[in-house]
């Protein structure tokens, strides 16, 4: 389904989002959270790297 909708989300993430929608969460708010999280850099890209030994 993720590929059909071209969401860029993996199967697990899409499954969780659908489950949250089934619990009557505000879908617009949920979409806003997903968009915001995509804008933030991933934790691994913001962690400093150790200097070479």
mmCIF file of the N, C-alpha and C atoms, coordinates in Angstrom:
data_MODEL
# 
_entry.id   MODEL 
# 
loop_
_atom_site.group_PDB 
_atom_site.id 
_atom_site.type_symbol 
_atom_site.label_atom_id 
_atom_site.label_alt_id 
_atom_site.label_comp_id 
_atom_site.label_asym_id 
_atom_site.label_entity_id 
_atom_site.label_seq_id 
_atom_site.pdbx_PDB_ins_code 
_atom_site.Cartn_x 
_atom_site.Cartn_y 
_atom_site.Cartn_z 
_atom_site.occupancy 
_atom_site.B_iso_or_equiv 
_atom_site.pdbx_formal_charge 
_atom_site.auth_seq_id 
_atom_site.auth_comp_id 
_atom_site.auth_asym_id 
_atom_site.auth_atom_id 
_atom_site.pdbx_PDB_model_num 
ATOM 1   N N  . UNK A 1 1  ? 0.826  -1.191 0.000  1.00 0.00 ? 1  UNK A N  1 
ATOM 2   C CA . UNK A 1 1  ? 0.000  0.000  0.000  1.00 0.00 ? 1  UNK A CA 1 
ATOM 3   C C  . UNK A 1 1  ? 0.869  1.254  0.000  1.00 0.00 ? 1  UNK A C  1 
ATOM 4   N N  . UNK A 1 2  ? 1.973  1.203  0.761  1.00 0.00 ? 2  UNK A N  1 
ATOM 5   C CA . UNK A 1 2  ? 2.870  2.353  0.808  1.00 0.00 ? 2  UNK A CA 1 
ATOM 6   C C  . UNK A 1 2  ? 3.384  2.701  -0.585 1.00 0.00 ? 2  UNK A C  1 
ATOM 7   N N  . UNK A 1 3  ? 3.730  1.678  -1.365 1.00 0.00 ? 3  UNK A N  1 
ATOM 8   C CA . UNK A 1 3  ? 4.220  1.922  -2.724 1.00 0.00 ? 3  UNK A CA 1 
ATOM 9   C C  . UNK A 1 3  ? 3.124  2.490  -3.616 1.00 0.00 ? 3  UNK A C  1 
ATOM 10  N N  . UNK A 1 4  ? 1.914  1.979  -3.457 1.00 0.00 ? 4  UNK A N  1 
ATOM 11  C CA . UNK A 1 4  ? 0.801  2.460  -4.273 1.00 0.00 ? 4  UNK A CA 1 
ATOM 12  C C  . UNK A 1 4  ? 0.517  3.926  -3.985 1.00 0.00 ? 4  UNK A C  1 
ATOM 13  N N  . UNK A 1 5  ? 0.551  4.276  -2.696 1.00 0.00 ? 5  UNK A N  1 
ATOM 14  C CA . UNK A 1 5  ? 0.276  5.657  -2.297 1.00 0.00 ? 5  UNK A CA 1 
ATOM 15  C C  . UNK A 1 5  ? 1.492  6.555  -2.454 1.00 0.00 ? 5  UNK A C  1 
ATOM 16  N N  . UNK A 1 6  ? 2.654  5.964  -2.718 1.00 0.00 ? 6  UNK A N  1 
ATOM 17  C CA . UNK A 1 6  ? 3.905  6.702  -2.874 1.00 0.00 ? 6  UNK A CA 1 
ATOM 18  C C  . UNK A 1 6  ? 4.170  7.607  -1.669 1.00 0.00 ? 6  UNK A C  1 
ATOM 19  N N  . UNK A 1 7  ? 4.069  7.004  -0.465 1.00 0.00 ? 7  UNK A N  1 
ATOM 20  C CA . UNK A 1 7  ? 4.254  7.768  0.767  1.00 0.00 ? 7  UNK A CA 1 
ATOM 21  C C  . UNK A 1 7  ? 5.705  7.873  1.190  1.00 0.00 ? 7  UNK A C  1 
ATOM 22  N N  . UNK A 1 8  ? 6.518  6.918  0.760  1.00 0.00 ? 8  UNK A N  1 
ATOM 23  C CA . UNK A 1 8  ? 7.899  6.894  1.214  1.00 0.00 ? 8  UNK A CA 1 
ATOM 24  C C  . UNK A 1 8  ? 8.038  6.304  2.606  1.00 0.00 ? 8  UNK A C  1 
ATOM 25  N N  . UNK A 1 9  ? 6.938  5.792  3.154  1.00 0.00 ? 9  UNK A N  1 
ATOM 26  C CA . UNK A 1 9  ? 6.962  5.194  4.487  1.00 0.00 ? 9  UNK A CA 1 
ATOM 27  C C  . UNK A 1 9  ? 7.178  3.696  4.365  1.00 0.00 ? 9  UNK A C  1 
ATOM 28  N N  . UNK A 1 10 ? 7.867  3.123  5.358  1.00 0.00 ? 10 UNK A N  1 
ATOM 29  C CA . UNK A 1 10 ? 8.028  1.671  5.335  1.00 0.00 ? 10 UNK A CA 1 
ATOM 30  C C  . UNK A 1 10 ? 6.733  1.013  5.808  1.00 0.00 ? 10 UNK A C  1 
ATOM 31  N N  . UNK A 1 11 ? 6.672  -0.294 5.638  1.00 0.00 ? 11 UNK A N  1 
ATOM 32  C CA . UNK A 1 11 ? 5.452  -1.054 5.933  1.00 0.00 ? 11 UNK A CA 1 
ATOM 33  C C  . UNK A 1 11 ? 5.041  -0.918 7.401  1.00 0.00 ? 11 UNK A C  1 
ATOM 34  N N  . UNK A 1 12 ? 6.011  -1.000 8.304  1.00 0.00 ? 12 UNK A N  1 
ATOM 35  C CA . UNK A 1 12 ? 5.708  -0.922 9.739  1.00 0.00 ? 12 UNK A CA 1 
ATOM 36  C C  . UNK A 1 12 ? 5.152  0.452  10.111 1.00 0.00 ? 12 UNK A C  1 
ATOM 37  N N  . UNK A 1 13 ? 5.795  1.501  9.634  1.00 0.00 ? 13 UNK A N  1 
ATOM 38  C CA . UNK A 1 13 ? 5.350  2.862  9.950  1.00 0.00 ? 13 UNK A CA 1 
ATOM 39  C C  . UNK A 1 13 ? 3.942  3.101  9.426  1.00 0.00 ? 13 UNK A C  1 
ATOM 40  N N  . UNK A 1 14 ? 3.681  2.689  8.210  1.00 0.00 ? 14 UNK A N  1 
ATOM 41  C CA . UNK A 1 14 ? 2.351  2.864  7.642  1.00 0.00 ? 14 UNK A CA 1 
ATOM 42  C C  . UNK A 1 14 ? 1.315  2.077  8.438  1.00 0.00 ? 14 UNK A C  1 
ATOM 43  N N  . UNK A 1 15 ? 1.682  0.891  8.892  1.00 0.00 ? 15 UNK A N  1 
ATOM 44  C CA . UNK A 1 15 ? 0.782  0.084  9.707  1.00 0.00 ? 15 UNK A CA 1 
ATOM 45  C C  . UNK A 1 15 ? 0.437  0.781  11.012 1.00 0.00 ? 15 UNK A C  1 
ATOM 46  N N  . UNK A 1 16 ? 1.437  1.370  11.645 1.00 0.00 ? 16 UNK A N  1 
ATOM 47  C CA . UNK A 1 16 ? 1.201  2.102  12.899 1.00 0.00 ? 16 UNK A CA 1 
ATOM 48  C C  . UNK A 1 16 ? 0.298  3.306  12.657 1.00 0.00 ? 16 UNK A C  1 
ATOM 49  N N  . UNK A 1 17 ? 0.539  4.028  11.596 1.00 0.00 ? 17 UNK A N  1 
ATOM 50  C CA . UNK A 1 17 ? -0.284 5.205  11.290 1.00 0.00 ? 17 UNK A CA 1 
ATOM 51  C C  . UNK A 1 17 ? -1.735 4.810  11.008 1.00 0.00 ? 17 UNK A C  1 
ATOM 52  N N  . UNK A 1 18 ? -1.935 3.718  10.309 1.00 0.00 ? 18 UNK A N  1 
ATOM 53  C CA . UNK A 1 18 ? -3.293 3.251  10.034 1.00 0.00 ? 18 UNK A CA 1 
ATOM 54  C C  . UNK A 1 18 ? -3.983 2.841  11.334 1.00 0.00 ? 18 UNK A C  1 
ATOM 55  N N  . UNK A 1 19 ? -3.226 2.165  12.214 1.00 0.00 ? 19 UNK A N  1 
ATOM 56  C CA . UNK A 1 19 ? -3.790 1.765  13.511 1.00 0.00 ? 19 UNK A CA 1 
ATOM 57  C C  . UNK A 1 19 ? -4.199 2.993  14.320 1.00 0.00 ? 19 UNK A C  1 
ATOM 58  N N  . UNK A 1 20 ? -3.384 4.046  14.280 1.00 0.00 ? 20 UNK A N  1 
ATOM 59  C CA . UNK A 1 20 ? -3.729 5.270  15.003 1.00 0.00 ? 20 UNK A CA 1 
ATOM 60  C C  . UNK A 1 20 ? -4.974 5.924  14.410 1.00 0.00 ? 20 UNK A C  1 
ATOM 61  N N  . UNK A 1 21 ? -5.102 5.868  13.107 1.00 0.00 ? 21 UNK A N  1 
ATOM 62  C CA . UNK A 1 21 ? -6.312 6.401  12.470 1.00 0.00 ? 21 UNK A CA 1 
ATOM 63  C C  . UNK A 1 21 ? -7.540 5.584  12.883 1.00 0.00 ? 21 UNK A C  1 
ATOM 64  N N  . UNK A 1 22 ? -7.368 4.274  13.000 1.00 0.00 ? 22 UNK A N  1 
ATOM 65  C CA . UNK A 1 22 ? -8.472 3.413  13.435 1.00 0.00 ? 22 UNK A CA 1 
ATOM 66  C C  . UNK A 1 22 ? -8.923 3.737  14.860 1.00 0.00 ? 22 UNK A C  1 
ATOM 67  N N  . UNK A 1 23 ? -8.014 4.322  15.649 1.00 0.00 ? 23 UNK A N  1 
ATOM 68  C CA . UNK A 1 23 ? -8.345 4.719  17.020 1.00 0.00 ? 23 UNK A CA 1 
ATOM 69  C C  . UNK A 1 23 ? -8.967 6.117  17.069 1.00 0.00 ? 23 UNK A C  1 
ATOM 70  N N  . UNK A 1 24 ? -9.348 6.621  15.897 1.00 0.00 ? 24 UNK A N  1 
ATOM 71  C CA . UNK A 1 24 ? -9.994 7.938  15.758 1.00 0.00 ? 24 UNK A CA 1 
ATOM 72  C C  . UNK A 1 24 ? -9.100 9.108  16.144 1.00 0.00 ? 24 UNK A C  1 
ATOM 73  N N  . UNK A 1 25 ? -7.787 8.953  15.947 1.00 0.00 ? 25 UNK A N  1 
ATOM 74  C CA . UNK A 1 25 ? -6.904 10.096 16.134 1.00 0.00 ? 25 UNK A CA 1 
ATOM 75  C C  . UNK A 1 25 ? -7.192 11.105 15.032 1.00 0.00 ? 25 UNK A C  1 
ATOM 76  N N  . UNK A 1 26 ? -6.929 12.345 15.311 1.00 0.00 ? 26 UNK A N  1 
ATOM 77  C CA . UNK A 1 26 ? -7.127 13.399 14.329 1.00 0.00 ? 26 UNK A CA 1 
ATOM 78  C C  . UNK A 1 26 ? -6.134 13.174 13.187 1.00 0.00 ? 26 UNK A C  1 
ATOM 79  N N  . UNK A 1 27 ? -6.637 12.814 12.025 1.00 0.00 ? 27 UNK A N  1 
ATOM 80  C CA . UNK A 1 27 ? -5.770 12.456 10.904 1.00 0.00 ? 27 UNK A CA 1 
ATOM 81  C C  . UNK A 1 27 ? -4.954 13.644 10.395 1.00 0.00 ? 27 UNK A C  1 
ATOM 82  N N  . UNK A 1 28 ? -5.514 14.830 10.459 1.00 0.00 ? 28 UNK A N  1 
ATOM 83  C CA . UNK A 1 28 ? -4.770 16.012 10.017 1.00 0.00 ? 28 UNK A CA 1 
ATOM 84  C C  . UNK A 1 28 ? -3.608 16.300 10.957 1.00 0.00 ? 28 UNK A C  1 
ATOM 85  N N  . UNK A 1 29 ? -3.841 16.144 12.259 1.00 0.00 ? 29 UNK A N  1 
ATOM 86  C CA . UNK A 1 29 ? -2.773 16.348 13.234 1.00 0.00 ? 29 UNK A CA 1 
ATOM 87  C C  . UNK A 1 29 ? -1.694 15.284 13.063 1.00 0.00 ? 29 UNK A C  1 
ATOM 88  N N  . UNK A 1 30 ? -2.106 14.052 12.820 1.00 0.00 ? 30 UNK A N  1 
ATOM 89  C CA . UNK A 1 30 ? -1.160 12.962 12.609 1.00 0.00 ? 30 UNK A CA 1 
ATOM 90  C C  . UNK A 1 30 ? -0.304 13.232 11.372 1.00 0.00 ? 30 UNK A C  1 
ATOM 91  N N  . UNK A 1 31 ? -0.926 13.686 10.308 1.00 0.00 ? 31 UNK A N  1 
ATOM 92  C CA . UNK A 1 31 ? -0.186 14.012 9.085  1.00 0.00 ? 31 UNK A CA 1 
ATOM 93  C C  . UNK A 1 31 ? 0.800  15.151 9.339  1.00 0.00 ? 31 UNK A C  1 
ATOM 94  N N  . UNK A 1 32 ? 0.398  16.127 10.135 1.00 0.00 ? 32 UNK A N  1 
ATOM 95  C CA . UNK A 1 32 ? 1.287  17.248 10.456 1.00 0.00 ? 32 UNK A CA 1 
ATOM 96  C C  . UNK A 1 32 ? 2.508  16.769 11.239 1.00 0.00 ? 32 UNK A C  1 
ATOM 97  N N  . UNK A 1 33 ? 2.307  15.825 12.155 1.00 0.00 ? 33 UNK A N  1 
ATOM 98  C CA . UNK A 1 33 ? 3.423  15.280 12.932 1.00 0.00 ? 33 UNK A CA 1 
ATOM 99  C C  . UNK A 1 33 ? 4.384  14.532 12.020 1.00 0.00 ? 33 UNK A C  1 
ATOM 100 N N  . UNK A 1 34 ? 3.853  13.736 11.109 1.00 0.00 ? 34 UNK A N  1 
ATOM 101 C CA . UNK A 1 34 ? 4.699  12.986 10.183 1.00 0.00 ? 34 UNK A CA 1 
ATOM 102 C C  . UNK A 1 34 ? 5.515  13.958 9.328  1.00 0.00 ? 34 UNK A C  1 
ATOM 103 N N  . UNK A 1 35 ? 4.887  14.998 8.834  1.00 0.00 ? 35 UNK A N  1 
ATOM 104 C CA . UNK A 1 35 ? 5.607  15.986 8.014  1.00 0.00 ? 35 UNK A CA 1 
ATOM 105 C C  . UNK A 1 35 ? 6.697  16.672 8.815  1.00 0.00 ? 35 UNK A C  1 
ATOM 106 N N  . UNK A 1 36 ? 6.404  17.015 10.059 1.00 0.00 ? 36 UNK A N  1 
ATOM 107 C CA . UNK A 1 36 ? 7.392  17.687 10.908 1.00 0.00 ? 36 UNK A CA 1 
ATOM 108 C C  . UNK A 1 36 ? 8.573  16.763 11.189 1.00 0.00 ? 36 UNK A C  1 
ATOM 109 N N  . UNK A 1 37 ? 8.296  15.509 11.475 1.00 0.00 ? 37 UNK A N  1 
ATOM 110 C CA . UNK A 1 37 ? 9.375  14.562 11.752 1.00 0.00 ? 37 UNK A CA 1 
ATOM 111 C C  . UNK A 1 37 ? 10.252 14.343 10.526 1.00 0.00 ? 37 UNK A C  1 
ATOM 112 N N  . UNK A 1 38 ? 9.669  14.423 9.356  1.00 0.00 ? 38 UNK A N  1 
ATOM 113 C CA . UNK A 1 38 ? 10.467 14.266 8.131  1.00 0.00 ? 38 UNK A CA 1 
ATOM 114 C C  . UNK A 1 38 ? 11.377 15.460 7.898  1.00 0.00 ? 38 UNK A C  1 
ATOM 115 N N  . UNK A 1 39 ? 10.980 16.634 8.387  1.00 0.00 ? 39 UNK A N  1 
ATOM 116 C CA . UNK A 1 39 ? 11.795 17.829 8.213  1.00 0.00 ? 39 UNK A CA 1 
ATOM 117 C C  . UNK A 1 39 ? 12.997 17.846 9.131  1.00 0.00 ? 39 UNK A C  1 
ATOM 118 N N  . UNK A 1 40 ? 12.861 17.228 10.316 1.00 0.00 ? 40 UNK A N  1 
ATOM 119 C CA . UNK A 1 40 ? 13.952 17.226 11.280 1.00 0.00 ? 40 UNK A CA 1 
ATOM 120 C C  . UNK A 1 40 ? 15.050 16.279 10.823 1.00 0.00 ? 40 UNK A C  1 
ATOM 121 N N  . UNK A 1 41 ? 16.301 16.677 11.060 1.00 0.00 ? 41 UNK A N  1 
ATOM 122 C CA . UNK A 1 41 ? 17.392 15.768 10.693 1.00 0.00 ? 41 UNK A CA 1 
ATOM 123 C C  . UNK A 1 41 ? 17.361 14.529 11.581 1.00 0.00 ? 41 UNK A C  1 
ATOM 124 N N  . UNK A 1 42 ? 17.794 13.410 11.030 1.00 0.00 ? 42 UNK A N  1 
ATOM 125 C CA . UNK A 1 42 ? 17.804 12.172 11.811 1.00 0.00 ? 42 UNK A CA 1 
ATOM 126 C C  . UNK A 1 42 ? 18.858 12.280 12.909 1.00 0.00 ? 42 UNK A C  1 
ATOM 127 N N  . UNK A 1 43 ? 18.637 11.598 14.035 1.00 0.00 ? 43 UNK A N  1 
ATOM 128 C CA . UNK A 1 43 ? 19.604 11.679 15.153 1.00 0.00 ? 43 UNK A CA 1 
ATOM 129 C C  . UNK A 1 43 ? 21.016 11.282 14.753 1.00 0.00 ? 43 UNK A C  1 
ATOM 130 N N  . UNK A 1 44 ? 21.159 10.324 13.863 1.00 0.00 ? 44 UNK A N  1 
ATOM 131 C CA . UNK A 1 44 ? 22.497 9.885  13.473 1.00 0.00 ? 44 UNK A CA 1 
ATOM 132 C C  . UNK A 1 44 ? 23.250 10.958 12.698 1.00 0.00 ? 44 UNK A C  1 
ATOM 133 N N  . UNK A 1 45 ? 22.537 11.832 11.997 1.00 0.00 ? 45 UNK A N  1 
ATOM 134 C CA . UNK A 1 45 ? 23.218 12.875 11.230 1.00 0.00 ? 45 UNK A CA 1 
ATOM 135 C C  . UNK A 1 45 ? 23.600 14.062 12.092 1.00 0.00 ? 45 UNK A C  1 
ATOM 136 N N  . UNK A 1 46 ? 23.028 14.175 13.295 1.00 0.00 ? 46 UNK A N  1 
ATOM 137 C CA . UNK A 1 46 ? 23.357 15.305 14.147 1.00 0.00 ? 46 UNK A CA 1 
ATOM 138 C C  . UNK A 1 46 ? 24.356 14.943 15.237 1.00 0.00 ? 46 UNK A C  1 
ATOM 139 N N  . UNK A 1 47 ? 24.690 13.653 15.354 1.00 0.00 ? 47 UNK A N  1 
ATOM 140 C CA . UNK A 1 47 ? 25.644 13.225 16.373 1.00 0.00 ? 47 UNK A CA 1 
ATOM 141 C C  . UNK A 1 47 ? 27.044 13.485 15.893 1.00 0.00 ? 47 UNK A C  1 
ATOM 142 N N  . UNK A 1 48 ? 27.890 14.032 16.753 1.00 0.00 ? 48 UNK A N  1 
ATOM 143 C CA . UNK A 1 48 ? 29.278 14.275 16.335 1.00 0.00 ? 48 UNK A CA 1 
ATOM 144 C C  . UNK A 1 48 ? 30.012 12.945 16.129 1.00 0.00 ? 48 UNK A C  1 
ATOM 145 N N  . UNK A 1 49 ? 30.897 12.965 15.184 1.00 0.00 ? 49 UNK A N  1 
ATOM 146 C CA . UNK A 1 49 ? 31.670 11.756 14.935 1.00 0.00 ? 49 UNK A CA 1 
ATOM 147 C C  . UNK A 1 49 ? 32.953 11.817 15.754 1.00 0.00 ? 49 UNK A C  1 
ATOM 148 N N  . UNK A 1 50 ? 33.452 10.673 16.118 1.00 0.00 ? 50 UNK A N  1 
ATOM 149 C CA . UNK A 1 50 ? 34.683 10.614 16.887 1.00 0.00 ? 50 UNK A CA 1 
ATOM 150 C C  . UNK A 1 50 ? 35.858 10.940 15.990 1.00 0.00 ? 50 UNK A C  1 
ATOM 151 N N  . UNK A 1 51 ? 36.826 11.667 16.518 1.00 0.00 ? 51 UNK A N  1 
ATOM 152 C CA . UNK A 1 51 ? 38.002 11.977 15.680 1.00 0.00 ? 51 UNK A CA 1 
ATOM 153 C C  . UNK A 1 51 ? 38.784 10.706 15.379 1.00 0.00 ? 51 UNK A C  1 
ATOM 154 N N  . UNK A 1 52 ? 39.439 10.655 14.236 1.00 0.00 ? 52 UNK A N  1 
ATOM 155 C CA . UNK A 1 52 ? 40.221 9.460  13.887 1.00 0.00 ? 52 UNK A CA 1 
ATOM 156 C C  . UNK A 1 52 ? 41.341 9.231  14.881 1.00 0.00 ? 52 UNK A C  1 
ATOM 157 N N  . UNK A 1 53 ? 41.643 7.982  15.109 1.00 0.00 ? 53 UNK A N  1 
ATOM 158 C CA . UNK A 1 53 ? 42.717 7.631  16.065 1.00 0.00 ? 53 UNK A CA 1 
ATOM 159 C C  . UNK A 1 53 ? 44.043 7.492  15.383 1.00 0.00 ? 53 UNK A C  1 
# 
